[in-house]
Amino acid sequence: MPGSNVSVFDSTLYSPLFTQHEMKGIWSDDNLIQSWLTFEITIARVQAIQGLIPQQAVVSIEAVCNASNIDWPRLAQDTQTVGMAIKPLVDQLTEQGDDHVKKYLHWGCTTQDLLDTSLAMRVKQTLDLVRTQLVSLGNQLEKMAIAHKHTVMVARTNSMDALPTTWGLQVSSYLQEITRHIVRLDNLYPRATTGMYGGAVGNLSSIGPQGLAVRKGLFAELGLTEPKGLGNASLDNIAELIQFFALVHGTLCRIANDTETMGRAPMAEVREGESGGGSSTMPHKANPRAANMIQTLSRMGWMYASSAPNLMDQHDVRSASMRVLNWSLVPESSLAVSTALERAQRLVANLVVNKPRMRDNFEASRNFIMSEAVMMKVADKVGRGEGYSKVKAAIANAHDTGSLADVLKLDGEVSAILSPDEIDDACNPQLYLGCNDALIDETVAQYRQLLS
């Protein structure tokens, strides 16, 4: 039965469209609490190594820091009262622990240490998943680019027929962007996975001279980037993360846009191969639902990216109001990009490419899009300016029927320069692809080198 949820991310009805299963688990309350408990256990272990707390305190803290000990309704109620969940959590655990827990749990820590470090933990899990998804999509695109290296089609600029290209080359341009996204992710990774440990105002005063040693040990144990200097008011790394997701959305939206446009009935060059997308009233209609959802998720991602700089609206050592925004912006932007990647991978894996229709669509312009190829042939003999003028005049004076080759063979100016065979060759799209194969090959090589 439907519940009382109001967000598409938690809706019984809509959640499957807007969430990716693993990513939803990363940003679940269960994983949030677990990351806090992991922090408390880890900081206790490191402090014990430095001799700041007794080893027996670690044993006691490990025993009590168990998710089964959490009273969720009480935690929710106390969080509403306090405004943050860390003190209510520590209070619950302290009540259930022995004297060591009561004395040493959360020793020298502040709420922000847990909030920001647990955020870094989950961002690390997020980026690991997103990278895996980018590689999966890249592998699909690489396969398609190679398979369709010689699938000739019309290249369009400003939505108009321009010149010949191949579907493989167009797909390789998507792969180029995916390759750069993986590079961006790898460069972003250490910044986005930086934790926080500094105490109330970031100077480690509650720990004393061993503060830096504890900080180093903590982040080594957690596998996160150790913060340097004072960073309590800084969230530029998280704003950068959300805006990185927006760049990924840009590529996915372009793939979706091309799929939608090229799938229209008059063009019919590709179509989505996944089942579904049917109309409730028109039996013949199959809507491009994968493309539509990717477009929707992209717009959501760009909305989050435009909001991300608000996280940096800080003052003094720390301000809580804007930091609270990351409780919504980071999980939702992570879900949006991960779900879009999953949907894009399925779209590409199941895409039906209509090679004959791609070739037939040259007839939509009566093959006039080969005019540049003809012009270059003529220019080779009489110069570019004269060649351009003669071909342009021939097209301007053409009858309403007949292909470009027919028009040119009937034009005295052009036929005096090119033989019928030369005109036919110049009007053959297969012979005007330039460095098509080499461009695909170098794109594939870049991608493979990145993964090696």
Residue pairs with C-beta under 8 A, 6 or more apart in sequence:
2 12
2 13
3 12
5 11
5 12
8 14
8 15
8 17
8 18
9 15
9 18
9 19
9 24
9 331
9 332
9 335
11 18
15 24
17 293
17 339
18 297
18 335
18 336
18 339
19 335
19 339
20 129
20 335
20 338
20 339
20 341
20 342
22 129
22 338
23 126
23 129
23 334
23 335
23 338
23 339
24 335
25 31
26 122
26 125
26 126
26 129
26 334
27 122
27 126
27 330
27 331
27 334
27 335
30 67
31 122
31 125
32 118
32 122
33 67
33 70
33 89
34 67
35 117
35 118
35 121
35 122
36 86
36 89
36 114
36 118
37 65
37 66
37 67
38 118
38 121
38 222
39 113
39 114
39 117
39 118
39 121
39 222
40 61
40 65
40 90
40 93
40 105
40 106
40 114
41 58
41 61
41 62
41 65
42 218
42 221
42 222
43 107
43 109
43 113
43 197
43 214
43 218
44 53
44 57
44 58
44 61
44 62
44 104
44 105
44 107
45 58
45 221
46 214
46 217
46 218
46 221
47 53
47 104
47 107
47 108
47 207
47 214
48 54
48 55
48 57
48 58
49 217
50 210
50 213
50 214
50 217
52 107
52 108
52 207
52 210
52 214
53 104
53 107
54 100
54 104
56 100
57 100
57 101
57 103
57 104
59 100
60 97
60 98
60 100
60 101
60 104
61 97
61 100
61 101
61 104
61 105
63 97
64 93
64 96
64 97
64 101
64 105
65 93
69 92
69 93
69 96
70 89
70 92
71 92
74 88
74 92
75 85
75 88
75 89
75 92
78 85
78 87
78 88
78 91
79 85
79 88
81 88
82 88
83 320
84 111
84 115
84 320
86 111
86 114
86 115
87 111
90 105
90 106
93 101
93 105
94 101
94 102
94 105
97 105
108 199
108 204
108 206
108 207
108 214
109 197
109 199
109 206
110 198
110 199
110 200
112 196
112 198
112 232
112 318
112 323
113 196
113 197
113 198
113 199
115 196
115 323
116 195
116 196
117 195
117 196
117 197
117 222
117 224
119 238
119 326
119 330
120 192
120 193
120 194
120 195
120 196
120 224
120 225
121 195
121 222
121 224
122 330
123 192
123 193
123 238
123 241
123 330
124 189
124 192
124 193
124 223
124 224
126 334
126 338
127 185
127 188
127 189
127 192
127 193
127 241
129 338
130 185
130 245
130 248
130 334
130 337
130 338
130 341
131 182
131 185
131 186
133 338
133 341
133 342
133 345
134 178
134 181
134 182
134 185
134 248
134 341
135 182
135 451
136 341
136 345
137 178
137 341
137 344
137 345
137 348
138 175
138 178
138 179
138 182
138 447
138 451
140 345
140 348
140 349
141 171
141 172
141 174
141 175
141 178
141 348
142 175
142 444
142 447
142 448
144 167
144 168
144 171
144 348
144 351
144 353
145 168
145 169
145 171
145 172
145 175
145 440
145 443
145 444
146 168
146 440
146 444
147 168
148 166
148 167
148 168
148 171
148 353
148 355
149 166
149 168
149 169
149 436
149 437
149 440
150 166
150 168
150 430
151 166
151 167
151 168
151 353
151 355
151 358
152 164
152 165
152 166
152 358
152 359
152 429
152 430
152 433
153 164
153 165
153 166
153 167
153 170
153 269
153 358
153 359
153 361
154 161
154 162
154 164
154 165
154 358
154 361
154 362
154 364
154 365
154 369
155 161
155 162
155 163
155 164
155 165
155 170
156 162
161 364
161 365
161 368
161 369
162 369
163 369
163 370
163 372
163 373
163 432
164 362
164 369
164 370
164 429
164 430
164 432
164 433
165 433
165 436
166 433
166 436
166 440
167 269
167 353
167 355
167 358
168 436
168 440
169 436
169 439
169 440
170 258
172 439
172 440
172 443
172 444
173 443
174 251
174 254
174 255
175 443
175 444
175 447
176 443
176 446
177 250
177 251
177 254
178 251
178 447
179 443
179 446
179 447
179 450
181 244
181 247
181 248
181 251
182 450
183 450
184 244
184 247
185 244
188 240
188 241
188 244
190 225
191 225
191 237
191 240
192 237
192 238
192 240
192 241
193 224
193 225
194 224
194 225
194 226
194 227
194 231
194 237
195 218
195 219
195 222
195 224
195 225
195 226
195 227
196 227
196 231
196 232
197 204
197 214
197 215
197 218
197 219
197 227
198 204
198 211
198 215
198 227
198 230
198 231
198 232
199 205
199 206
199 207
199 211
200 206
201 232
201 317
201 318
202 230
202 231
202 232
202 317
202 318
203 230
204 211
204 212
204 214
204 215
205 211
207 214
215 226
215 227
216 226
218 226
219 225
219 226
219 227
220 226
230 317
232 317
232 318
233 314
233 315
233 316
233 317
233 318
233 319
234 312
234 314
235 311
235 312
235 314
235 322
235 323
235 326
236 312
238 308
238 311
238 326
238 329
238 330
239 308
239 309
239 311
239 312
241 330
241 333
242 304
242 305
242 307
242 308
242 329
242 330
242 333
243 305
243 308
245 301
245 304
245 305
245 333
245 334
245 336
245 337
246 301
246 302
246 304
246 305
248 301
248 337
248 340
248 341
249 297
249 298
249 301
249 302
249 336
249 337
249 340
250 298
252 294
252 297
252 298
252 340
252 341
252 344
253 294
253 295
253 298
255 291
255 294
255 344
255 347
255 348
256 288
256 290
256 291
256 292
256 294
256 295
256 298
256 344
256 347
257 291
257 295
258 270
259 270
259 272
259 288
259 290
259 291
259 347
259 351
260 288
260 291
260 292
260 295
261 267
262 269
262 270
263 269
263 270
263 271
263 272
263 288
263 291
267 357
267 361
268 354
268 357
269 353
269 354
269 357
269 358
269 361
270 351
270 352
270 353
270 354
271 286
271 288
271 351
271 352
271 354
272 286
272 288
272 289
272 290
272 291
272 347
272 350
272 351
272 352
273 350
273 351
273 352
274 289
274 290
274 346
274 347
274 350
276 289
277 286
277 287
277 288
277 289
277 290
278 285
278 286
278 287
279 285
279 286
279 287
290 343
290 344
290 346
290 347
291 347
293 339
293 340
293 343
294 340
294 343
294 344
294 347
297 336
297 337
297 339
297 340
297 343
298 340
300 332
300 333
300 336
301 333
301 336
301 337
301 340
304 329
304 332
304 333
304 336
305 333
307 325
307 329
308 329
308 333
310 322
310 325
311 322
311 323
311 325
311 326
311 329
312 322
313 319
313 322
314 322
359 429
362 369
362 370
362 429
363 403
366 402
366 403
366 404
366 407
367 403
367 404
367 405
367 427
368 395
368 404
370 404
370 426
370 427
370 428
370 429
370 432
371 391
371 392
371 395
371 404
372 432
373 426
373 427
373 431
373 432
374 391
374 404
374 408
374 414
374 418
374 423
374 426
374 427
375 384
375 387
375 388
375 391
376 387
376 426
377 387
377 418
377 422
377 425
377 426
378 386
378 387
378 390
378 391
378 414
378 417
378 418
379 386
379 387
379 388
380 387
381 387
381 417
381 418
382 390
382 417
390 411
390 413
390 414
390 417
391 408
391 414
393 411
393 413
394 407
394 408
394 411
394 413
394 414
395 404
395 407
397 411
398 407
399 407
402 410
403 427
404 427
405 423
405 424
405 427
408 414
408 415
408 418
408 423
408 427
409 415
409 420
409 423
414 423
415 423
418 426
425 431
426 432
